[in-house]
Amino acid sequence: MANWHDYAVRGRVPEWPYPIRYENEQVIETDVLVLGGGIAGCWAAIAAASEGLRVVLVEKSATIRSGAGGPGCDHWCDAPANPSSKVDPDDWAQRLASANGGYANGIGRQIQCRENYDTILELERMGGKIRDTEGEFKAAEGYDEKTKFVFSPRSNPFHESNVVMRVWGTTFKPALKRECQRLGVTIYDRVMATGLLNEAGAQGQRVVGATGFNNRTGEFTVFKAKATILCMSGSAPIWTFDTELAALSTFRPRTLSGDGIAMAWRAGAELALLEKSERHRLGGGHKHHWYAGAGDASYENVPLVDANGKVLPGGLSLPHWGRKSDPGDGRVGGGAWEQVREGVLKGEYELPIYGDFPAMAPIERNVTWKFLLREESGTKIIVDSYEESGFDAAKDRLMAYQLLEGTSPPQWREIYRGVERGGVMIDWDLKTNLDGLYAAGEQLFVAGDHSFAAATGRYAGRKAAAYALEVSHAAISREQVAKEKARVYGPAKRTEGIDWKELHAAIARVMQWFCAEYKTERLLKMGLESLNEIEQRWVPHLYASDPHKLLRGMEDLSILNYAQAILHSSLARKASTQWLDFQRIDYPEMDPPESNKLTTIKLENDQAVPGERPLNYAGHLKKNYEAHNRDYTGVWKG
Ligand SMILES: Cc1cc2nc3c(=O)[nH]c(=O)nc-3n(C[C@H](O)[C@H](O)[C@H](O)COP(=O)(O)OP(=O)(O)OC[C@H]3O[C@@H](n4cnc5c(N)ncnc54)[C@H](O)[C@@H]3O)c2cc1C
């Protein structure tokens, strides 16, 4: 692949391959508008279209493989309504909602536990592979003769629960896209949604559509909708940016830049727990690419040994991330890893650590190497590359990198690792505080994983469709559209100034200085002032020489808004809490009882307004779920 130096030597910079049509505008009207064509978005679109409504799906990338779940998925987690499950779905949801000190999304978890089995059965009808129909893994631990599901022992210590299914996730996204097309969903790929449109253009009013631009041609689109569903995930590279090492995001694709959070924020939607961040510990260029070495999630049944073949405590693969049992300083994650680290320092174990594939029974080795790692996201490339280079899982051990990579500095932070993270606040219809605006998947606060995104997407699509059937279209404000157009095209009109990389690096640096390990009122306020200065002084100099760079620039503006909201939320939490890795030097007491609540933040007349909810604001999960879904007919009958 050529780099810019090669082009300079050849004396020719490649031309932009698409016609550029900035300012060209089209207006599209639909009943339900889904923003983000990842897992939640595809499911939302399918559910809404199944109700016979007109549905538009807007995706920044290419729906067929876009988003975190686009390349694949090997575990369908927390599916307690499956027929071989040994646990009750409502109890399981309650257990998940009570985890992490109660900083959980009970509504989302209840939906996931009640409906994700129905969801995966629908996926199977669409062509997704979820059973070992050929009996290839019949002799493997977890194989269920009755259903042909292959359950994971990963759910230890709930080994007997049968709630985590190993699946052929590379088949999922193409099946979802095909189903969208079959149902007549209109898909706009390569269109970045940029802003929500409020009724009368007024922040806090009903959402009546959105705007977007094509990141190849630059064309602008106004989408008018009765209901809009945010499915753009809440991940974003806020604290780290490195142009050389591709440290753009952390364990999520680069397309995830917090656009949904920024759009919700500017429109006046309520956001919860944005103050949550933690030390960066995965991928992103600074560390090994996740799954490239033993010890990560898909290696669930691979024993780890030291350089001399001594089996590590924990036996099978150690937890790749810990919860509250971990050292809390981002060293490696997982209480068991901390034990290993101490053992290494005392000379009990010698580095490096390896995944001992040859020691495994051939069937279990095949489960990991030939099934899970081939189905899990980009890991097929990893497996193929190792094999091309001569790696033979029957003979060779695979190195684990966790301990070798050591500690990240505390200012390299990320939003994601576990599930306690911020996002959009919702009610039992997955509706935000704004009429017409719904959200699903990782767009929600304290969201779960793939099956959570699928089940909540499907649910939000159903609820948004019901709303759209009841209401009529409202007029969009041309003034708001004109303002958004000016914001989007500003950088395209300039030919010099600062480029998106400089802007991103500046925002990341501000967050590292003022919203990282040391948090005080003064530092957080200095952070806000610095971001405001960037917005007022430097954003007007942002330039983009083609629609792709315009996309990156717009993403930076999302990151900027996201960072501002994080600072407001951090100022609103006047306490320290271990559950959110949130420590304020000026409020040193850890988890004082009165502070155990959800902090919320929203814009009113462009001013940040903090709020709060009790941790259990969702009320009785089973009763409320049933009260809101009387007509729902699923497999689980209670
Ligand atoms: C490597 C990897 C492996 C994983 N393995 C598993 C697993 O085995 N099991 C499991 O349960 N979970 C797994 N996950 C997590 C799972 O993939 C996610 O939880 C799930 O994809 C979240 O779905 P989502 O729809 O919320 O977000 P995504 O699937 O990420 O979709 C968000 C979509 O929004 C689009 N978008 C963003 N901004 C815009 C914009 N401005 N305009 C238009 N579109 C936009 C993005 O391009 C993307 O397509 C894995 C994640 C990764 C990264």
The ligand as an SDF file (V2000), in Angstrom:
LIG
                    3D

 53 58  0  0  0  0  0  0  0  0999 V2000
  -14.1150   -7.3280   18.2930 C   0  0  0  0  0  0  0  0  0  0  0  0
  -15.4510   -7.4100   18.9820 C   0  0  0  0  0  0  0  0  0  0  0  0
  -15.9820   -8.6280   19.3450 C   0  0  0  0  0  0  0  0  0  0  0  0
  -17.2080   -8.7090   20.0000 C   0  0  0  0  0  0  0  0  0  0  0  0
  -17.7240   -9.9230   20.3400 N   0  0  0  0  0  0  0  0  0  0  0  0
  -18.9070  -10.0240   20.9670 C   0  0  0  0  0  0  0  0  0  0  0  0
  -19.4780  -11.2950   21.2770 C   0  0  0  0  0  0  0  0  0  0  0  0
  -18.9500  -12.3390   20.9290 O   0  0  0  0  0  0  0  0  0  0  0  0
  -20.6420  -11.3220   21.9620 N   0  0  0  0  0  0  0  0  0  0  0  0
  -21.2770  -10.1820   22.3570 C   0  0  0  0  0  0  0  0  0  0  0  0
  -22.3100  -10.2760   22.9790 O   0  0  0  0  0  0  0  0  0  0  0  0
  -20.7860   -8.9640   22.0270 N   0  0  0  0  0  0  0  0  0  0  0  0
  -19.6280   -8.8660   21.3450 C   0  0  0  0  0  0  0  0  0  0  0  0
  -19.1240   -7.6350   21.0040 N   0  0  0  0  0  0  0  0  0  0  0  0
  -19.9310   -6.4530   21.3150 C   0  0  0  0  0  0  0  0  0  0  0  0
  -21.0230   -6.2560   20.2580 C   0  0  0  0  0  0  0  0  0  0  0  0
  -20.4700   -6.3160   18.9560 O   0  0  0  0  0  0  0  0  0  0  0  0
  -21.7080   -4.9070   20.4910 C   0  0  0  0  0  0  0  0  0  0  0  0
  -22.2300   -4.9280   21.8030 O   0  0  0  0  0  0  0  0  0  0  0  0
  -22.8280   -4.6280   19.5100 C   0  0  0  0  0  0  0  0  0  0  0  0
  -22.3520   -4.6160   18.1820 O   0  0  0  0  0  0  0  0  0  0  0  0
  -23.4750   -3.2810   19.8440 C   0  0  0  0  0  0  0  0  0  0  0  0
  -24.4580   -3.0170   18.8950 O   0  0  0  0  0  0  0  0  0  0  0  0
  -24.8850   -1.5150   18.5310 P   0  0  0  0  0  0  0  0  0  0  0  0
  -25.8700   -1.6150   17.4360 O   0  0  0  0  0  0  0  0  0  0  0  0
  -25.2330   -0.7890   19.7570 O   0  0  0  0  0  0  0  0  0  0  0  0
  -23.5470   -0.8550   17.9800 O   0  0  0  0  0  0  0  0  0  0  0  0
  -22.7940   -1.2380   16.5920 P   0  0  0  0  0  0  0  0  0  0  0  0
  -23.0760   -2.6290   16.1810 O   0  0  0  0  0  0  0  0  0  0  0  0
  -21.3760   -0.8510   16.7860 O   0  0  0  0  0  0  0  0  0  0  0  0
  -23.4990   -0.2720   15.5470 O   0  0  0  0  0  0  0  0  0  0  0  0
  -23.4180    1.1200   15.5690 C   0  0  0  0  0  0  0  0  0  0  0  0
  -23.5500    1.5730   14.1250 C   0  0  0  0  0  0  0  0  0  0  0  0
  -23.7660    2.9740   14.0570 O   0  0  0  0  0  0  0  0  0  0  0  0
  -23.0700    3.4700   12.9120 C   0  0  0  0  0  0  0  0  0  0  0  0
  -22.8900    4.9030   13.0990 N   0  0  0  0  0  0  0  0  0  0  0  0
  -22.1410    5.5260   14.0420 C   0  0  0  0  0  0  0  0  0  0  0  0
  -22.2520    6.8630   13.9150 N   0  0  0  0  0  0  0  0  0  0  0  0
  -23.0810    7.0800   12.8780 C   0  0  0  0  0  0  0  0  0  0  0  0
  -23.5770    8.2540   12.2540 C   0  0  0  0  0  0  0  0  0  0  0  0
  -23.2310    9.4730   12.6660 N   0  0  0  0  0  0  0  0  0  0  0  0
  -24.4310    8.1190   11.2100 N   0  0  0  0  0  0  0  0  0  0  0  0
  -24.7910    6.8920   10.7550 C   0  0  0  0  0  0  0  0  0  0  0  0
  -24.3330    5.7470   11.3150 N   0  0  0  0  0  0  0  0  0  0  0  0
  -23.5020    5.8510   12.3550 C   0  0  0  0  0  0  0  0  0  0  0  0
  -21.7900    2.6650   12.9040 C   0  0  0  0  0  0  0  0  0  0  0  0
  -21.1300    2.6920   11.6690 O   0  0  0  0  0  0  0  0  0  0  0  0
  -22.3160    1.2800   13.2790 C   0  0  0  0  0  0  0  0  0  0  0  0
  -22.6840    0.5320   12.1470 O   0  0  0  0  0  0  0  0  0  0  0  0
  -17.9030   -7.5330   20.3260 C   0  0  0  0  0  0  0  0  0  0  0  0
  -17.3780   -6.2910   19.9570 C   0  0  0  0  0  0  0  0  0  0  0  0
  -16.1650   -6.2270   19.2850 C   0  0  0  0  0  0  0  0  0  0  0  0
  -15.6130   -4.9010   18.8800 C   0  0  0  0  0  0  0  0  0  0  0  0
  1  2  1  0
  2  3  1  0
  2 52  2  0
  3  4  2  0
  4  5  1  0
  4 50  1  0
  5  6  2  0
  6  7  1  0
  6 13  1  0
  7  8  2  0
  7  9  1  0
  9 10  1  0
 10 11  2  0
 10 12  1  0
 12 13  2  0
 13 14  1  0
 14 15  1  0
 14 50  1  0
 15 16  1  0
 16 17  1  0
 16 18  1  0
 18 19  1  0
 18 20  1  0
 20 21  1  0
 20 22  1  0
 22 23  1  0
 23 24  1  0
 24 25  2  0
 24 26  1  0
 24 27  1  0
 27 28  1  0
 28 29  2  0
 28 30  1  0
 28 31  1  0
 31 32  1  0
 32 33  1  0
 33 34  1  0
 33 48  1  0
 34 35  1  0
 35 36  1  0
 35 46  1  0
 36 37  1  0
 36 45  1  0
 37 38  2  0
 38 39  1  0
 39 40  1  0
 39 45  2  0
 40 41  1  0
 40 42  2  0
 42 43  1  0
 43 44  2  0
 44 45  1  0
 46 47  1  0
 46 48  1  0
 48 49  1  0
 50 51  2  0
 51 52  1  0
 52 53  1  0
M  END
$$$$
